[in-house]
Amino acid sequence: MTIAFMVATILLVTIPASRVASPAAREYAAGIARVILALLVIVLIWRWSRVADALKSPSPRSWVIVLPVALYSLIVYPLLFTGTLRLNLNQPNLAAGVAFNGFAAGALEELVFRGLILSLLLTAMSDNHKPRNAWYAILISALLFSLPHALNIFVGHAEARVLAQLVWSFLLGVVFACLRISGRSIWPVAVLHGALNAFVHVNRLGIEIQPSLLRAAALAFAPVPLCIYGAILLRKTATYENENAANPALT
């Protein structure tokens, strides 16, 4: 599935969009292609009974638990990339296209890696409600999410940045998976990832990012506090489920 996602992204998003001359139109074209792919993934999840629960309506709690991750990420990553929280709106049409494409990319990745792949990993493991088995699924899905980012080395990104991206995408994959399991719905996590992408991409629009080794390390390990938060959420979720299993009257 990871390979299929990479191939589909290259053939149906990157190559067609690269043929569009206008930078703004290129962003819109890529975003529209990602929206179409996302709709196809939604249909696949919906028709696949083993993972259809990922599309269930989110509870208020599932929205609340993503807020600390959103606040932390929307402050820390722009500051680490550009040193400012300012959005580059000098070219409004281009900025809107970048935001749209970034949001679509983040939402699509969540549908694929947390809505589909993580759900399949959880259901494939026996006793998947045990924290240890859940962590196996989380780590595998996070690794699969991280690997495609290595392709950025072929589009001119600095080696230090790509290496840092592999680490931070893995750690954020862990965080997003914990939110997905604890919140029992993919939608809040998809919105979180999309909004984070949109903000950061517009924040660094027009800026060439060539991080020093120190800044690359800071970018790579910035999600560590969020991983701790995700682990706490997952532990509380497992404890709650165990208590309900022991005493059905609590449900």
ZAMARGU-4260 file (C-alpha; in steps of 0.2 Angstrom, whole numbers, plus 5000, padded with zeros to 4 digits):
<rodrens>
0) 5000/5000/5000 | 5014/5012/5004 | 5022/5008/4987 | 5005/5011/4978 | 5003/5027/4987
5) 5021/5033/4981 | 5017/5027/4963 | 5000/5036/4963 | 5007/5052/4970 | 5021/5052/4957
10) 5010/5047/4942 | 4994/5056/4946 | 5000/5071/4956 | 5018/5076/4954 | 5020/5073/4935
15) 5004/5080/4929 | 5006/5096/4940 | 5023/5098/4934 | 5017/5102/4917 | 5007/5117/4923
20) 5016/5133/4919 | 5009/5144/4933 | 5016/5141/4950 | 4999/5144/4958 | 4989/5134/4945
25) 5002/5120/4948 | 4998/5120/4967 | 4979/5119/4963 | 4981/5105/4951 | 4991/5095/4963
30) 4979/5098/4977 | 4964/5093/4966 | 4973/5077/4961 | 4976/5073/4980 | 4958/5077/4984
35) 4952/5064/4970 | 4964/5051/4978 | 4958/5055/4995 | 4940/5052/4989 | 4945/5035/4982
40) 4954/5030/4998 | 4938/5035/5008 | 4928/5024/4997 | 4940/5010/4999 | 4940/5012/5018
45) 4921/5013/5018 | 4919/4997/5008 | 4932/4987/5018 | 4923/4981/5034 | 4939/4978/5043
50) 4944/4996/5043 | 4927/5005/5040 | 4927/5011/5059 | 4941/5023/5055 | 4928/5034/5046
55) 4916/5035/5061 | 4910/5052/5066 | 4922/5060/5078 | 4917/5063/5096 | 4920/5080/5105
60) 4934/5072/5115 | 4943/5066/5098 | 4943/5085/5093 | 4949/5091/5110 | 4964/5079/5111
65) 4971/5086/5095 | 4972/5104/5101 | 4988/5102/5111 | 4997/5094/5096 | 4990/5108/5085
70) 4996/5122/5096 | 5013/5115/5099 | 5016/5111/5081 | 5009/5127/5074 | 5021/5137/5085
75) 5037/5126/5085 | 5039/5121/5067 | 5037/5138/5059 | 5049/5145/5072 | 5062/5131/5068
80) 5060/5133/5049 | 5059/5152/5047 | 5061/5160/5064 | 5044/5168/5063 | 5025/5164/5063
85) 5021/5176/5049 | 5013/5169/5034 | 5020/5174/5017 | 5005/5182/5008 | 5014/5193/4996
90) 5006/5183/4982 | 4989/5178/4989 | 4984/5167/4974 | 5000/5157/4976 | 4998/5156/4995
95) 4981/5150/4994 | 4986/5136/4981 | 5000/5131/4993 | 4989/5130/5008 | 4976/5120/4998
100) 4989/5108/4991 | 4997/5106/5008 | 4980/5103/5017 | 4975/5090/5004 | 4992/5081/5006
105) 4991/5080/5024 | 4973/5074/5024 | 4977/5061/5011 | 4992/5054/5020 | 4981/5052/5036
110) 4968/5043/5026 | 4981/5031/5019 | 4993/5028/5034 | 4982/5030/5049 | 4964/5027/5041
115) 4969/5012/5031 | 4986/5005/5035 | 4986/5007/5054 | 4968/5000/5055 | 4973/4985/5045
120) 4989/4982/5056 | 4978/4983/5072 | 4965/4971/5065 | 4978/4959/5059 | 4986/4957/5076
125) 4978/4946/5089 | 4972/4954/5105 | 4975/4971/5097 | 4968/4980/5111 | 4983/4976/5122
130) 4995/4992/5122 | 5010/4982/5117 | 5002/4975/5101 | 4995/4993/5098 | 5012/5000/5099
135) 5018/4987/5086 | 5005/4993/5074 | 5009/5011/5078 | 5028/5010/5075 | 5026/5000/5059
140) 5014/5012/5052 | 5025/5027/5057 | 5040/5019/5048 | 5030/5016/5032 | 5024/5035/5033
145) 5042/5041/5035 | 5050/5031/5021 | 5042/5040/5006 | 5049/5057/5013 | 5066/5050/5008
150) 5061/5054/4990 | 5063/5073/4994 | 5082/5071/4991 | 5078/5069/4972 | 5069/5086/4972
155) 5084/5096/4978 | 5081/5096/4997 | 5097/5097/5007 | 5103/5080/5015 | 5102/5087/5033
160) 5084/5092/5030 | 5079/5075/5022 | 5087/5066/5036 | 5078/5077/5049 | 5062/5075/5040
165) 5063/5056/5040 | 5065/5057/5059 | 5052/5070/5062 | 5039/5061/5050 | 5042/5045/5060
170) 5039/5053/5077 | 5024/5063/5070 | 5017/5047/5063 | 5018/5040/5081 | 5009/5055/5087
175) 4995/5054/5074 | 4993/5036/5076 | 4990/5038/5095 | 4978/5052/5092 | 4969/5041/5079
180) 4967/5026/5091 | 4963/5037/5106 | 4950/5047/5097 | 4943/5032/5087 | 4941/5043/5071
185) 4953/5048/5057 | 4944/5065/5054 | 4952/5076/5068 | 4969/5069/5064 | 4967/5072/5045
190) 4961/5090/5049 | 4976/5092/5061 | 4989/5086/5048 | 4981/5096/5034 | 4981/5112/5044
195) 4999/5110/5050 | 5005/5107/5032 | 4995/5122/5026 | 5002/5134/5039 | 5020/5128/5038
200) 5020/5128/5019 | 5014/5146/5018 | 5025/5151/5032 | 5041/5145/5022 | 5034/5150/5005
205) 5049/5158/4995 | 5062/5153/5008 | 5076/5141/5004 | 5077/5130/5019 | 5095/5124/5022
210) 5096/5120/5040 | 5112/5118/5050 | 5116/5102/5059 | 5110/5109/5075 | 5093/5116/5068
215) 5091/5099/5058 | 5092/5090/5075 | 5080/5102/5083 | 5068/5099/5068 | 5070/5080/5069
220) 5067/5078/5088 | 5054/5092/5090 | 5040/5080/5091 | 5047/5070/5106 | 5036/5080/5119
225) 5021/5076/5108 | 5026/5057/5108 | 5025/5057/5127 | 5008/5066/5126 | 5002/5052/5113
230) 5009/5038/5124 | 4999/5045/5139 | 4983/5046/5129 | 4985/5028/5123 | 4989/5022/5141
235) 4973/5031/5147 | 4963/5024/5133 | 4969/5006/5136 | 4965/5008/5155 | 4948/5014/5151
240) 4944/4999/5139 | 4951/4987/5152 | 4940/4994/5165 | 4925/4993/5154 | 4929/4975/5149
245) 4930/4970/5167 | 4914/4979/5172 | 4902/4981/5157 | 4890/4991/5168 | 4902/5006/5166
250) 4899/5007/5147
</rodrens>
